[in-house]
Amino acid sequence: MIKFMDDFLTGFRLPMSGFGLIWKEPRLRRYAAVPFIINSLLFLLMFYFLYAYRVEVVELVWERPENQMMLKVLWYMLAVFMFALVAVLSYFMFTPVGCLISSPFNEFLSARAELLLDPMKKDAEIPFSIKDLGRSLVAELIKLGIMLGIMLVVLLLNLMPAIGSLISMLAGFFAAALFLTLEYMDYPLSHNAYNFREKLNAVVYNMGWSLGFGSGAALLLLIPLLNLFCIPACVVGAVRLYIMLRREGGMPQAAAAERESDIVYDDGENV
């Protein structure tokens, strides 16, 4: 239990540590700038359309009554509830959609951060091609589908009598933390040739680290304006998480050993 809490707290700090590294390193700032601009525009567009079409969203459920004051009061109460619900759902869709759009730039940012942080890869080059770009976009779509499925299951848990809401809240936190860790760990793991099953195993195998990292990332998402910088910071934090886990033997041993020996850089030498 003590080790679990220690891993949790260490993982919790890693997303926030990404801010400091990006600020100190000009080579990372230029790769982080484009995701930040994309996320800012996406965030503004999301809330603009949410506000502009707030009435239409409510009228999908119930047309605004013209008469009877009581019905009008009920309609406006429903409008407030629907606006809040759509805002929350949009807010939590911000990360997967933002990562999907900015995934090519996140790939470069993650690769540069790994070269900078990992002594084993100093002055090396991580290969990146159009094929890798396509793989990155496909991976983001798969993760987006997984998240939508998880959200549906979590919402359905609310239908359970008595304790449904509590179970839904706990399950939602647990699933969101693991999903965010998988989302950002995908970049360094992909650079090191892990397949999707191995990525899932790596996240589950290091549960304390994963829950801590995902909780830290979720907290950053909840802070207005700071969340616009969240994705680049978490990308860099995930690289730190991968390197720490590999050094401590926290990665699945067979997969890690096999992948590390197979990575070939531009100078033709194996790591």
C-alpha positions, 0 to 999 in steps of 0.5 A, spaced: 500 500 500 505 504 501 509 503 494 502 504 491 501 511 494 508 513 493 507 511 485 501 514 485 504 521 488 510 520 483 505 519 477 501 525 479 506 530 479 509 528 472 503 532 468 505 538 471 512 537 470 511 538 463 510 545 463 517 546 466 521 542 461 517 546 455 518 553 458 526 551 459 527 548 452 526 552 446 526 546 442 520 543 445 517 550 445 516 550 438 513 543 437 508 545 443 506 551 440 502 548 434 498 544 439 497 550 444 494 554 438 489 548 435 487 547 442 485 554 444 481 554 437 478 548 438 476 550 445 473 557 443 469 554 437 466 548 442 463 553 447 461 558 441 457 553 438 455 551 445 452 558 446 450 559 439 445 553 439 443 552 446 436 553 444 436 548 439 439 543 443 434 544 448 428 544 443 431 537 441 428 534 447 422 539 448 419 545 444 419 551 448 412 553 450 409 559 448 403 559 454 403 557 461 408 560 466 409 553 469 411 550 463 416 555 461 419 555 468 420 547 467 423 549 460 428 554 462 430 549 468 431 543 463 435 548 459 440 550 464 440 542 466 441 541 458 446 546 457 450 544 463 450 536 461 452 538 454 458 543 457 461 537 461 460 532 455 464 537 451 469 539 456 471 531 457 471 530 449 476 536 449 482 532 450 481 526 445 478 530 440 484 535 441 489 530 441 486 527 435 487 533 431 494 535 434 496 528 434 502 529 428 505 535 432 504 531 439 508 525 436 514 530 434 513 533 441 514 527 444 519 524 440 524 530 441 522 530 449 524 523 449 531 525 445 532 530 450 530 526 457 533 519 455 541 519 456 540 512 451 538 516 445 542 523 446 544 525 439 540 520 436 534 520 431 527 517 432 524 515 425 518 518 423 514 517 416 507 518 413 506 511 415 507 513 422 502 519 421 497 515 419 498 510 424 498 515 429 491 518 427 488 511 427 490 510 434 487 516 436 480 514 433 481 507 436 482 511 443 476 515 441 471 510 440 474 506 446 472 513 450 465 513 448 464 506 449 466 507 457 462 514 457 456 510 455 457 504 460 458 509 466 452 513 464 448 507 464 451 505 471 447 511 474 440 507 472 442 502 478 438 503 484 440 506 490 448 506 489 448 507 482 450 514 482 456 513 487 458 507 483 458 511 476 462 516 479 467 512 482 468 508 475 468 514 471 474 517 475 477 510 475 476 509 467 478 517 466 485 516 469 487 510 466 484 513 459 488 519 460 494 515 461 493 511 455 492 517 451 499 520 453 503 514 454 501 512 447 506 517 444 513 514 447 510 507 447 509 507 439 516 510 438 518 504 442 514 499 437 509 497 442 503 494 439 496 496 442 495 490 447 502 491 450 500 499 451 494 497 455 498 492 459 503 497 460 498 502 463 494 496 467 501 493 470 503 500 473 496 501 476 499 506 481 503 510 476 497 510 471 492 512 476 496 518 479 498 520 472 491 520 470 489 524 476 494 529 475 492 530 468 485 530 469 486 536 475 489 540 469 484 539 465 479 542 470 483 549 471 480 554 466 485 557 461 491 552 464 487 546 460 489 549 454 497 548 455 495 541 458 496 537 452 503 539 450 505 538 458 502 531 459 505 529 452 512 531 455 510 528 462 508 521 459 515 521 456 518 522 463 513 516 466 515 512 460 523 513 462 522 512 469 518 506 468 523 503 464 529 504 468 525 501 474 523 495 470 516 497 471 515 496 463 512 489 461 519 485 461 519 481 455 516 486 450 520 492 453 527 488 452 525 486 445 523 492 443 529 496 445 533 491 442 530 492 435 530 500 435 535 502 430 537 510 429 540 514 423 547 512 425 545 504 424 546 503 431 542 499 436 540 501 442 
